[in-house]
Amino acid sequence: MALFFRDLLLLAVFVIGLTAFMGIISHWFSLKLFGGRSVLKFVDRTKSFQSSWRNVKRRDL
């Protein structure tokens, strides 16, 4: 009976762990499959726009 509960616990840990990492695994897989080298293209373009922005000064009333 103890072996049954041990197997049940191992199965539960495996299912919960797989469910927890499923989002990470699918995100990595989609980046590798569809992203290619253009993953950071939009991030780099946004940084190039924001590099010339001035900081907003706070006014005290």
N, C-alpha and C positions, 0 to 999 in steps of 0.2 A: 504494500500500500504506500510505503514511503517512496518507492521508486516512481509510482504513478504521480505523486504530488511534485516530485523533483522534475519529472518530464513536463508536467503541466506548467511549472514555474519557468523552465527553460523556454518552452514554447511561448509563453506570455511575454517574457523578456525579448525574445526574438521578434515577435509581432509588433510590440510597442516600439522597439528600437528601429525596425524597418519603417514603420509609419512615421517616426520622428525624422528620419533621414531621407524620406522619400522626396520631399521638396528640394533638399539640397542636391540629391542625386539627379533629379529631373532637370534642375536648373543648370547643373554642370554639363549634363548630356546635351541640352538644347544649345548651350553656348558653344560646345565643341562641334555640334552638327550644323547649326545655322549661323553662328556668330562669326567664325573665321577670324580674320585679322581686323575686321571692322568693328570690333566690340567697343573700343575706346574712341572711335571716330567722333561721336557726338559729345563725349566728355571733353575731349581735347578742344573741340570747336567752341564749346561753352566757356572753357577756361580762357581761350584766346579772346573772346568777347569781354569777359569780366576782368581781364588783366589791365585794361585801360580805364576802368571805372574808378571814380573818386569815392572816398569814404564819406558818408553822410555825417555832418557835424550835428551834435545835439544842442539844441538851444534851451536854456533855462528860462522859465517865465518869471 
